[in-house]
Amino acid sequence: MKNDSKTVRDISIEFEGGNSLFMDYEMVNKLLIQNGKTVKNESKTVIDLHKLEANVLSHPMVENASVFLTVDGLLKTVVKQRTPIARVISGTESYYIDKQAKKMPLSKNYSARVLLISGDVNEEDNTQIYLLVTKILNDEFLKKQIIGIQKTRNNEFVLSTRIGGQKIELGKIENLKLKFKNLNSFFSKTMADHSIDNYTLINLKYNNQVVCTKK
């Protein structure tokens, strides 16, 4: 096939899923720089595709990317953005944790509706938070019911609920399967007999039991 173009005639940017969401085309375009300038109109022979791809992959909102040249001189970039599962608000810092347990900056373009994490949180807690949030999101009932997570100074976690407004003292990130099984049983019973609103605090810290505080 004849090479229709010896130079980069244009730059094409695609976002997987069709939505730009956190990033926009200009943000990606600024990463497609070689020797301090745009690669548009540059000779195809001097384009370092590996380096351009590495530039795009270095952005903290990018999970994956591919950069390639077409026969007719189009530099094409396909970007997969990170998927946040929680938003941390701690002190003066705020950021997302994505589905790979990595830190992801907030975006001026789009704000994701995800679980809010507050309290005494630092980056060393990201793995624990990821584990907890993933467990919640994998539970059809809890992912609708839990709206916030607070970390205390003694490395324990308190959950906030949507219905009833109870606080759930989860304790440390351990025995989560059993704790959530007990919690689901408690919600099933108290919602069935309409007694859920009688409680202000649900404590799951004790071994294999649910201890509640009434209003």
Secondary structure, DSSP 4 states (H G I P E B T S, - for coil): -----SB--EEEEEETTS--TT--HHHHHTT-EETTEE-TTSBGGG--HHHHHHHHHTSTTEEEEEEEE-TTSEEEEEEEE--EEEEEEETTEEEEEETTS-EE---SS-----EEEEES--GGGHHHHHHHHHHHHTSTTHHHHEEEEEE-TTS-EEEEESSTT-EEEEESSSSHHHHHHHHHHHHHHHHHTT-GGGEEEEE--STT--EEEE-
